[in-house]
Amino acid sequence: MAEHGGRSRGPGTPDDDGGAIPTGRYRRAASLGRLAARAAMRDGATRVTNYGRTEEERSQRMSEQQFRTAEQIVDVLGTMKGAAMKVGQVLSFMDVGLVPPEHREEFQKKLSKLRDMAPSVAFKDMRRVIEADMGQKLTDVFSEFDEEAIGAASIGQVYRARLRERPKGWSTDIAAVKVQYPGIDAAVRSDLQNLGLILRLAKAVAPGIDVQSVGDEIRERTIEELDYELEAQNQRTMARAHRGHPFVFVPEVATELCGKRVTVTEFVEGEGFEAWKEKDQTERNRLAEIVFRFYYGGVWRDGQFSADPHPGNSILMADGRVAFLDFGLFHRISKDMVEKQAETIRLCLARDGEALLRHMQEIRWIPPAAGFTAQDALEIAEKLVWFAMDDEDARLVPEHVAEMVFEVSDPRSPHWAKVRRATVPAEYVWSLRLGGMAIAVCSQLDASLNYHRIVREWLMGDTPYSEMGEREAAWLAERGR
């Protein structure tokens, strides 16, 4: 969801006729079907014309075909509301790995639009949703309500409003009111029936995607995301867990005003991610450390985390704290799962390939029959967590994330033949996805941090690496954690 403090609707065009959303499975599959047919024809034509070409020429042709398919996926998903667009947004956070380097800059421009692209629905229709969900008139709850949406996303829009009464614990009476599109529930469920087709298209540009496990997780989490009451509960949990935090802020929730299709939360003013990228190096490093500590710390410290760390979900406040928004995609993992993942990282940092291979086989990430050697396991691990392997500053840029994705998702990778035989259980998918996406956000800030030292704080109990770490440790101690 776009940031609370923004004023732009994004690239979408308002639907003055009320923005009716097609909900039938076959109607919504039509665009995807045409796209799949074109992609298949292009793929076949490329393979035919590649006969007799040199390896370099074949690779170039496949790169171009991959890019054109990715472009059309963005175009089609960007016109849809519901799960299809959500899948497109999920893919966009691995953006730099979807296409070859020579097309990356051009593709990034399209993906930057996709992240915020959502056609707006006329306010009269959204008002009906609000009043039906709350069971009372808009004017009974709000003294002011801005009818122009300040943000739009895959399944709803956000409005700025002033409450007649300030909720207990709030610092303001200004609220962000998040409302689902009318009919979006049926549209999303129709999209989920077409999910296999969507993911097969995604596999054309990210061959390493595990369609089955990713599909299962997307279905489960997307249905959860439709339940705004559950999202409000998730946000209350995170707001409570971060009260008084020195550099993280999670807006409070007006529980009594939230329903299945509407949430009312504390409004946050501040600078969005695009403004962050214009800051000086010191400030970009600080912001990246906050992002890294919030998302990764949620996994390693609490076993609960927002699973949607895209740039639109964070705002730099005037006091230097970063507000984190949107907890529709939220995940909890058991202490046992946390420890299994933590042990994987510890063995990577120790560069103990033999122990790492045994551990990954024990937790079912690698089948014993996959043919991995200890050296294979260590090489792949180093490719994925290289930025935290050594006790030194690592400067992440998008090209590094692209290389990480390439190693595990592209048939041209030297490790592809074995990586494709890995079977990471579905219950780990979201925490692993979170890690990749959070690192992608840090890379867009061109930040330089000693990730190794921060990780050791969580996994080895080391003393804090930075002033920020010391402040967080003091806050945790004060809370008895």
C-alpha positions as CSV (number, residue, x, y, z in Angstrom):
1,M,0.0,0.0,0.0
2,A,1.3,3.4,-0.9
3,E,2.5,5.6,2.0
4,H,0.1,7.6,4.1
5,G,1.8,10.9,3.6
6,G,1.7,10.9,-0.1
7,R,-0.8,12.8,-2.3
8,S,-0.4,11.0,-5.6
9,R,-2.8,8.4,-6.9
10,G,0.0,6.8,-8.9
11,P,-0.3,6.0,-12.6
12,G,-3.8,4.5,-12.3
13,T,-6.7,6.3,-13.9
14,P,-9.9,6.9,-11.8
15,D,-12.9,4.9,-12.7
16,D,-15.5,7.5,-13.0
17,D,-18.2,4.9,-13.7
18,G,-17.7,3.3,-10.4
19,G,-14.8,1.1,-11.3
20,A,-16.7,-2.1,-11.7
21,I,-14.3,-5.0,-11.2
22,P,-14.8,-8.1,-13.4
23,T,-15.1,-11.1,-11.1
24,G,-15.6,-14.1,-13.5
25,R,-12.7,-16.5,-13.7
26,Y,-12.9,-16.9,-17.5
27,R,-13.3,-13.2,-18.2
28,R,-10.3,-12.4,-16.0
29,A,-8.3,-15.2,-17.5
30,A,-8.7,-13.9,-21.1
31,S,-5.9,-11.4,-21.0
32,L,-3.6,-13.9,-19.3
33,G,-4.5,-16.5,-21.9
34,R,-3.7,-14.2,-24.8
35,L,-0.4,-13.3,-23.1
36,A,0.5,-17.0,-22.6
37,A,-0.2,-17.8,-26.2
38,R,2.0,-14.9,-27.4
39,A,4.8,-15.9,-25.0
40,A,4.7,-19.5,-26.2
41,M,4.8,-18.5,-29.8
42,R,7.8,-16.2,-29.1
43,D,9.5,-18.9,-27.2
44,G,9.0,-21.4,-30.0
45,A,10.1,-19.0,-32.7
46,T,13.2,-18.2,-30.7
47,R,14.1,-21.8,-30.3
48,V,13.6,-22.5,-34.0
49,T,15.7,-19.5,-35.1
50,N,18.4,-20.3,-32.7
51,Y,19.4,-23.4,-34.6
52,G,22.7,-22.7,-36.4
53,R,23.5,-19.7,-34.2
54,T,26.5,-19.3,-32.0
55,E,26.2,-19.7,-28.2
56,E,26.5,-15.9,-27.8
57,E,23.8,-15.3,-30.4
58,R,21.5,-17.8,-28.8
59,S,21.9,-16.3,-25.4
60,Q,21.2,-12.8,-26.8
61,R,18.0,-14.0,-28.5
62,M,16.8,-15.7,-25.4
63,S,17.6,-12.6,-23.3
64,E,15.5,-10.5,-25.7
65,Q,12.6,-13.0,-25.6
66,Q,12.8,-13.2,-21.8
67,F,12.6,-9.4,-21.6
68,R,9.6,-9.0,-24.0
69,T,7.7,-11.7,-22.0
70,A,8.5,-9.9,-18.7
71,E,7.4,-6.6,-20.2
72,Q,4.0,-8.0,-21.3
73,I,3.4,-9.6,-17.9
74,V,3.8,-6.2,-16.3
75,D,1.5,-4.6,-18.8
76,V,-1.2,-7.2,-18.3
77,L,-1.0,-7.5,-14.5
78,G,-0.9,-3.7,-14.2
79,T,-4.4,-3.5,-15.6
80,M,-5.9,-6.0,-13.2
81,K,-7.1,-5.7,-9.6
82,G,-6.8,-8.5,-7.2
83,A,-4.5,-11.5,-6.9
84,A,-3.1,-11.1,-10.4
85,M,-1.7,-7.7,-9.6
86,K,-0.5,-8.9,-6.2
87,V,1.5,-11.6,-7.9
88,G,3.0,-9.0,-10.2
89,Q,4.0,-6.9,-7.2
90,V,5.5,-9.9,-5.5
91,L,7.6,-10.6,-8.6
92,S,8.6,-6.9,-8.9
93,F,10.7,-7.1,-5.7
94,M,13.0,-9.5,-7.3
95,D,12.9,-7.1,-10.3
96,V,16.6,-7.0,-11.1
97,G,16.7,-10.8,-11.4
98,L,13.8,-11.1,-13.9
99,V,15.6,-10.0,-16.9
100,P,19.2,-9.9,-18.3
101,P,21.5,-7.0,-17.3
102,E,21.3,-5.3,-20.7
103,H,17.6,-4.8,-20.3
104,R,17.5,-4.1,-16.6
105,E,17.3,-0.3,-16.6
106,E,14.4,-0.2,-19.0
107,F,12.6,-2.9,-17.1
108,Q,13.1,-1.2,-13.8
109,K,11.1,1.8,-15.1
110,K,8.1,-0.4,-15.8
111,L,8.3,-2.2,-12.5
112,S,8.5,1.1,-10.6
113,K,5.1,1.9,-12.0
114,L,3.7,-1.6,-11.3
115,R,4.4,-1.3,-7.6
116,D,1.9,1.6,-7.2
117,M,-0.3,1.0,-10.2
118,A,-3.9,0.4,-9.2
119,P,-6.9,2.0,-11.0
120,S,-8.9,4.1,-8.5
121,V,-12.6,3.5,-7.8
122,A,-15.1,6.4,-7.5
123,F,-15.6,7.6,-3.9
124,K,-19.4,7.1,-3.9
125,D,-18.8,3.4,-4.3
126,M,-16.0,3.3,-1.7
127,R,-18.2,5.3,0.7
128,R,-20.9,2.6,0.5
129,V,-18.2,0.0,1.5
130,I,-17.1,2.1,4.5
131,E,-20.6,2.7,5.8
132,A,-21.7,-0.9,5.3
133,D,-18.7,-2.2,7.2
134,M,-18.9,0.3,10.1
135,G,-22.7,0.1,10.3
136,Q,-23.0,3.9,10.6
137,K,-22.8,7.0,8.5
138,L,-19.4,8.5,7.6
139,T,-20.3,11.8,9.2
140,D,-21.1,10.0,12.6
141,V,-17.4,8.8,12.8
142,F,-15.4,11.5,10.9
143,S,-15.6,15.3,11.2
144,E,-13.6,15.5,7.9
145,F,-13.0,13.0,5.1
146,D,-10.9,13.8,2.0
147,E,-12.6,12.1,-0.9
148,E,-9.5,11.9,-3.0
149,A,-7.5,8.8,-2.2
150,I,-3.9,9.3,-1.1
151,G,-2.8,5.8,-2.0
152,A,-4.0,2.8,-4.0
153,A,-2.9,-0.8,-4.0
154,S,-3.9,-4.2,-5.4
155,I,-7.1,-4.6,-3.4
156,G,-8.0,-1.2,-1.9
157,Q,-7.4,2.5,-1.5
158,V,-6.3,4.7,1.4
159,Y,-8.0,8.0,2.5
160,R,-7.1,10.8,4.9
161,A,-9.8,11.7,7.5
162,R,-10.2,13.4,10.9
163,L,-11.9,11.4,13.6
164,R,-14.6,13.1,15.8
165,E,-12.8,11.6,18.9
166,R,-9.1,10.8,19.2
167,P,-8.6,7.2,20.1
168,K,-6.7,6.4,23.3
169,G,-2.9,6.2,22.8
170,W,-3.0,8.1,19.5
171,S,-0.8,11.3,19.0
172,T,-3.3,12.7,16.5
173,D,-6.9,12.6,15.5
174,I,-6.0,12.3,11.8
175,A,-6.6,8.7,10.5
176,A,-5.6,6.7,7.5
177,V,-8.7,4.8,6.3
178,K,-8.0,1.8,4.2
179,V,-10.9,0.5,2.2
180,Q,-11.3,-2.5,-0.1
181,Y,-12.6,-2.1,-3.6
182,P,-16.2,-3.2,-3.9
183,G,-16.3,-6.7,-5.4
184,I,-12.6,-7.3,-4.9
185,D,-13.1,-10.4,-2.8
186,A,-14.8,-12.3,-5.7
187,A,-12.2,-10.9,-8.2
188,V,-9.3,-12.1,-6.0
189,R,-10.8,-15.6,-5.7
190,S,-11.2,-15.7,-9.4
191,D,-7.6,-14.7,-9.9
192,L,-6.5,-17.5,-7.5
193,Q,-8.2,-20.0,-9.7
194,N,-6.0,-18.7,-12.5
195,L,-2.9,-18.6,-10.3
196,G,-1.3,-21.6,-12.1
197,L,-1.4,-19.8,-15.4
198,I,0.0,-16.6,-13.8
199,L,2.9,-18.5,-12.3
200,R,3.7,-20.4,-15.5
201,L,4.0,-17.0,-17.1
202,A,6.3,-15.9,-14.3
203,K,8.4,-19.0,-14.7
204,A,9.1,-17.9,-18.3
205,V,11.2,-15.0,-16.9
206,A,12.3,-16.6,-13.6
207,P,12.8,-20.3,-14.4
208,G,13.8,-21.2,-10.9
209,I,10.5,-20.3,-9.3
210,D,8.9,-23.3,-7.5
211,V,5.4,-23.0,-8.9
212,Q,3.8,-25.4,-6.4
213,S,5.2,-24.1,-3.1
214,V,4.9,-20.4,-4.2
215,G,1.4,-21.0,-5.4
216,D,0.3,-22.6,-2.2
217,E,1.7,-19.9,-0.1
218,I,0.3,-17.1,-2.3
219,R,-3.2,-18.6,-2.1
220,E,-3.1,-18.9,1.7
221,R,-1.6,-15.5,2.3
222,T,-3.7,-13.7,-0.3
223,I,-6.9,-15.0,1.3
224,E,-5.6,-13.7,4.6
225,E,-4.9,-10.3,3.1
226,L,-8.6,-10.0,2.1
227,D,-9.5,-10.0,5.8
228,Y,-8.8,-6.5,7.1
229,E,-9.9,-7.5,10.6
230,L,-6.9,-9.9,10.6
231,E,-4.7,-7.2,9.2
232,A,-5.8,-4.8,12.0
233,Q,-4.9,-7.5,14.5
234,N,-1.5,-8.0,13.0
235,Q,-0.8,-4.3,13.1
236,R,-1.9,-4.0,16.7
237,T,0.5,-6.8,17.5
238,M,3.4,-5.0,15.8
239,A,2.4,-1.6,17.2
240,R,2.4,-3.1,20.7
241,A,5.7,-4.9,20.1
242,H,7.4,-1.6,19.0
243,R,6.0,1.0,21.4
244,G,8.7,3.3,22.5
245,H,11.2,1.9,19.9
246,P,14.0,4.4,19.3
247,F,13.9,4.3,15.5
248,V,10.8,2.2,14.4
249,F,7.2,3.4,14.5
250,V,4.1,1.3,13.8
251,P,0.9,3.3,13.7
252,E,-1.8,2.5,16.3
253,V,-5.2,1.0,15.2
254,A,-8.7,2.1,16.0
255,T,-9.9,-1.4,16.8
256,E,-13.6,-0.5,17.2
257,L,-13.8,1.1,13.8
258,C,-12.1,-1.8,11.9
259,G,-14.0,-4.4,10.0
260,K,-13.5,-7.1,7.3
261,R,-13.2,-4.5,4.6
262,V,-12.1,-1.3,6.4
263,T,-9.2,-0.5,8.7
264,V,-8.6,2.8,10.5
265,T,-5.1,3.6,11.7
266,E,-3.0,6.5,12.9
267,F,-2.0,8.8,10.0
268,V,1.7,9.2,9.3
269,E,3.3,12.2,7.6
270,G,6.8,12.0,6.1
271,E,9.0,11.3,3.1
272,G,8.5,8.3,0.9
273,F,11.2,6.0,-0.4
274,E,12.0,8.0,-3.6
275,A,13.1,10.9,-1.4
276,W,15.3,8.5,0.6
277,K,17.4,7.8,-2.4
278,E,18.4,11.4,-2.7
279,K,19.8,11.6,0.8
280,D,23.6,11.6,1.5
281,Q,25.5,8.4,2.0
282,T,25.4,8.6,5.9
283,E,21.6,9.0,5.9
284,R,21.1,6.2,3.3
285,N,23.2,3.9,5.4
286,R,21.2,4.8,8.5
287,L,17.9,4.1,6.7
288,A,19.1,0.8,5.3
289,E,20.1,-0.3,8.8
290,I,16.7,0.5,10.1
291,V,15.0,-1.5,7.3
292,F,17.4,-4.4,7.8
293,R,16.9,-4.4,11.6
294,F,13.1,-4.1,11.4
295,Y,12.5,-6.9,8.9
296,Y,15.3,-9.3,9.7
297,G,15.0,-8.6,13.4
298,G,11.3,-9.6,13.2
299,V,12.4,-13.0,12.0
300,W,15.3,-13.7,14.3
301,R,14.1,-12.0,17.4
302,D,10.3,-12.4,17.4
303,G,9.4,-15.0,14.8
304,Q,6.8,-12.7,13.4
305,F,7.2,-10.3,10.6
306,S,5.6,-8.2,7.8
307,A,6.1,-10.3,4.7
308,D,5.7,-7.3,2.3
309,P,8.8,-5.1,2.7
310,H,8.4,-3.0,-0.4
311,P,9.5,0.6,-0.4
312,G,5.9,2.0,-0.4
313,N,5.4,0.5,3.1
314,S,7.8,2.7,4.9
315,I,7.9,6.5,5.6
316,L,10.7,8.6,7.1
317,M,9.2,10.8,9.8
318,A,10.3,14.2,10.8
319,D,11.9,13.0,14.0
320,G,14.1,10.5,12.1
321,R,12.1,7.4,12.9
322,V,10.8,5.2,10.1
323,A,7.1,4.2,10.1
324,F,6.2,0.8,8.7
325,L,2.8,0.2,7.3
326,D,0.6,-2.5,5.8
327,F,0.4,-5.8,7.6
328,G,-1.9,-7.6,5.3
329,L,0.9,-10.0,4.4
330,F,2.0,-11.1,7.9
331,H,3.7,-14.3,8.9
332,R,4.6,-16.2,12.1
333,I,7.1,-19.0,12.4
334,S,7.8,-21.3,15.4
335,K,10.9,-21.0,17.6
336,D,12.0,-24.3,16.0
337,M,11.8,-22.9,12.5
338,V,13.7,-19.7,13.6
339,E,16.4,-21.9,15.1
340,K,16.7,-24.1,12.0
341,Q,17.1,-21.0,9.8
342,A,19.5,-19.4,12.3
343,E,21.7,-22.5,12.3
344,T,21.8,-22.5,8.5
345,I,23.3,-18.9,8.7
346,R,25.7,-19.8,11.5
347,L,27.1,-22.6,9.4
348,C,27.4,-20.3,6.4
349,L,29.3,-17.8,8.4
350,A,31.6,-20.5,9.7
351,R,32.1,-21.8,6.2
352,D,31.5,-25.3,7.4
353,G,30.3,-26.9,4.2
354,E,30.1,-30.5,5.5
355,A,27.9,-29.5,8.5
356,L,25.9,-27.1,6.3
357,L,25.1,-29.8,3.9
358,R,24.0,-32.2,6.7
359,H,21.9,-29.6,8.3
360,M,20.1,-28.6,5.0
361,Q,19.4,-32.2,4.4
362,E,18.0,-32.7,7.9
363,I,15.6,-29.7,7.5
364,R,14.5,-30.9,4.1
365,W,16.0,-28.0,2.1
366,I,18.1,-30.4,0.0
367,P,17.1,-34.0,-0.7
368,P,19.9,-36.5,0.0
369,A,19.5,-37.7,-3.6
370,A,20.0,-34.3,-5.1
371,G,23.7,-34.9,-5.6
372,F,24.9,-31.9,-3.7
373,T,28.5,-31.9,-2.3
374,A,29.6,-29.9,0.8
375,Q,31.4,-27.5,-1.6
376,D,28.2,-27.0,-3.6
377,A,26.2,-26.2,-0.5
378,L,28.8,-23.7,0.7
379,E,29.2,-22.0,-2.7
380,I,25.5,-21.5,-3.2
381,A,25.2,-20.2,0.4
382,E,28.0,-17.8,-0.1
383,K,26.3,-16.5,-3.2
384,L,23.1,-15.8,-1.3
385,V,24.5,-14.3,1.9
386,W,27.8,-13.0,0.7
387,F,27.0,-9.5,2.1
388,A,27.1,-11.0,5.7
389,M,29.9,-13.5,5.4
390,D,32.8,-11.3,6.4
391,D,33.4,-8.8,9.1
392,E,33.5,-5.8,6.9
393,D,31.3,-3.2,5.3
394,A,29.3,-4.5,2.3
395,R,27.9,-2.1,-0.3
396,L,24.8,-3.5,-1.8
397,V,23.6,-2.3,-5.2
398,P,20.9,-3.8,-7.5
399,E,23.4,-5.6,-9.6
400,H,24.4,-7.7,-6.5
401,V,20.8,-8.7,-5.9
402,A,20.5,-9.6,-9.6
403,E,23.5,-11.9,-9.2
404,M,22.0,-13.5,-6.1
405,V,18.7,-14.2,-8.0
406,F,20.6,-15.4,-11.1
407,E,22.5,-18.1,-9.1
408,V,19.3,-19.8,-7.9
409,S,16.8,-19.0,-10.7
410,D,18.5,-18.9,-14.1
411,P,19.3,-22.0,-16.2
412,R,22.5,-20.2,-17.3
413,S,23.8,-20.3,-13.7
414,P,26.6,-22.9,-13.2
415,H,24.7,-24.1,-10.1
416,W,21.3,-24.4,-11.8
417,A,21.4,-28.2,-12.4
418,K,21.6,-28.8,-8.7
419,V,19.7,-25.8,-7.4
420,R,16.6,-26.9,-9.2
421,R,16.7,-30.1,-7.3
422,A,16.5,-28.3,-3.9
423,T,13.1,-28.5,-2.2
424,V,12.7,-25.7,0.3
425,P,9.6,-26.6,2.3
426,A,6.7,-24.1,1.8
427,E,6.7,-23.1,5.5
428,Y,10.0,-21.4,4.9
429,V,9.1,-19.6,1.7
430,W,7.9,-16.3,3.2
431,S,10.8,-15.7,5.6
432,L,13.3,-16.5,2.7
433,R,11.3,-14.2,0.4
434,L,11.3,-11.5,3.1
435,G,15.1,-11.7,3.3
436,G,15.6,-11.3,-0.4
437,M,13.1,-8.4,-0.6
438,A,14.6,-6.5,2.3
439,I,18.1,-6.8,0.8
440,A,16.6,-5.6,-2.5
441,V,15.3,-2.5,-0.7
442,C,18.7,-1.9,0.9
443,S,20.4,-2.2,-2.4
444,Q,18.2,0.5,-3.9
445,L,19.6,2.8,-1.3
446,D,23.2,2.0,-2.4
447,A,23.9,1.5,1.3
448,S,27.2,0.4,3.0
449,L,26.8,-1.6,6.2
450,N,28.5,-4.3,8.2
451,Y,25.7,-6.8,7.9
452,H,27.9,-9.5,9.4
453,R,28.1,-7.7,12.8
454,I,24.4,-7.0,12.9
455,V,23.6,-10.7,12.1
456,R,26.0,-11.8,14.8
457,E,24.0,-9.7,17.4
458,W,21.0,-11.9,16.7
459,L,22.5,-15.3,16.1
460,M,25.6,-15.3,18.3
461,G,24.6,-12.8,21.0
462,D,27.4,-10.4,20.2
463,T,27.5,-6.8,21.6
464,P,25.8,-4.2,19.4
465,Y,27.7,-3.2,16.3
466,S,26.4,0.4,16.0
467,E,25.0,3.2,18.0
468,M,21.6,2.2,16.6
469,G,22.1,-1.3,17.8
470,E,23.0,0.0,21.3
471,R,19.8,2.1,21.4
472,E,17.7,-0.9,20.4
473,A,19.5,-3.2,22.9
474,A,18.8,-0.7,25.7
475,W,15.1,-0.5,24.7
476,L,14.8,-4.3,24.6
477,A,16.4,-4.5,28.1
478,E,14.0,-1.9,29.4
479,R,11.1,-4.0,28.2
480,G,12.5,-7.1,29.8
481,R,13.2,-8.8,26.4
